[in-house]
Amino acid sequence: MSNTNTGGPAFPSLPIVKEFEGKRLAMTEGLTMRDYFAAKAMQGLMARNWSSHKGTDEELIEVWAQSSYAVADAMLKAREQ
């Protein structure tokens, strides 16, 4: 398991309790703050077609993904201060 700070749930809610094969299961669903921030950052990067990368589309998508999580991690760090 990763030690990456996820920031916790982006949209916290009470656990959902479901019955499955005679057992009660408590489940929570949703994005972490890190995933939410990364999605917002990627949206902006893609909308502006940001990057000086000159490789393939697949390589550009990887640059956007890595950059988006770098932005998300910086945002989480800023929240801690």
Secondary structure, DSSP 4 states (H G I P E B T S, - for coil): -------SBSS--PPEEEEETTEEEEE----BHHHHHHHHHHHHHHHTT-----S-HHHHHHHHHHHHHHHHHHHHHHHH-
